[in-house]
């Protein structure tokens, strides 16, 4: 017997319709590429998103056609999020930090028809357009007055004149909730990039779950600053969760330096911010010497890479801001786990609570996870045994776009490529990417643990731990370190710094000081590149 409830597809257009009707005056504030602050509300946004939908009809774009963006976090990008997906086309957010060859490759693979870009990325567009034959229309996200003359980019028009020519009289179409809504290519280090293709249903369910109190805890009382880019995994779904709750949105545009972010947080009374550790490092580095404090910021979600304990401490102890450590990936829309304590942890001493906060957290309803050994057998949740982490759920990929890379699932589960432990309370701790784990004398050493200790040293700005071949132990860890400007630490001092902080056999055999650690397009350390750079490195003789 079927239930007798109304059947209404979960569509992205439903989120903006809700926000317009129930939170129409909630603000959306954006720092623009032009440098000024733009300010309007959900009602205005909904109207302009409808104009986008009509303008796409005007270009004769078919249902399911891809519309690409190369853009910062801002209101025009948000209008594209809703206008493109809401009208049944697929929003393809491209990471502008990728190499132009990769951008051309993925635009061709996605068969993008339209490319909308912030003017900061004009040189990139000029470099790739000749190699992107599927793109028929280029839209610069600016007014007609800012449109560059003689850009060399074909069929270029300004966003404002493009949507300005349309009326907002548009009814969002209804269709199957499993229809594709947006796509994002993964920053895989081997093989061609592969795209996760999100659906209206997966994005809406993810937006619901992300807003829950034990997840991002987003409400109409919040002013949210997503520093995490809209060009990578839909800014962790915040543009959707914010509309679903009516939260104020504050977009940083291209100004991601510590000073600009601090000023925006204070001026717009931000209560809640989300970003990767490198961005927060820049913010703390700006605030500390000037003795600055936050007046409204309460919580920050940090994910994308392991959040160093020193950062969680600094936010909590020095600034009274709660850090929520999150883990996820492009293939998971992206949220998988988030770290909040349970009721029973209230009575624990502060140091014990902190040990939990450093973990990546508990699974969100909708995500099931397990750790397995090399034979695929499930491992116990004892917080000690490491295993390959597998996940499943309604916002996790089943297959990549165009079947790229074949069937990724193993017995219905998606292997994340991450390695971790799960404790009896269900808290996941990521110890490594499986290809980065260091295998020494049959034991595994977590490179993240070794890096976290190094960055707790006052003179260390950044650290990356890799394994190097060893005749007796197979592999031994070494640590590549970038010193803070004007600070000194020697190899022996840093090695001694590990005493008592980890098992003796896990202490790195050597320290290599470097000027910089190579980073990928999403700000993660590129250990493959680091290994190449250190290929002639030899371990010291005992
Ligand atoms: P991406 O698909 O580019 O977002 O990268 C996802 C990968 O980033 C994951 O598979 C992890 O390896 C890593 N990652 C994300 N969040 C965390 C975290 N909190 N701690 C450690 N690694 C993380």
Boltz pocket constraint, residues with backbone or C-beta under 6 A from the ligand:
constraints:
  - pocket:
      binder: B
      contacts: [[A, 186], [A, 187], [A, 233], [A, 302], [A, 303], [A, 304], [A, 305], [A, 306], [A, 307], [A, 325], [A, 326], [A, 327], [A, 328], [A, 329], [A, 330], [A, 331], [A, 334], [A, 360], [A, 416], [A, 417], [A, 418], [A, 430], [A, 432], [A, 433], [A, 522]]
      max_distance: 6.0
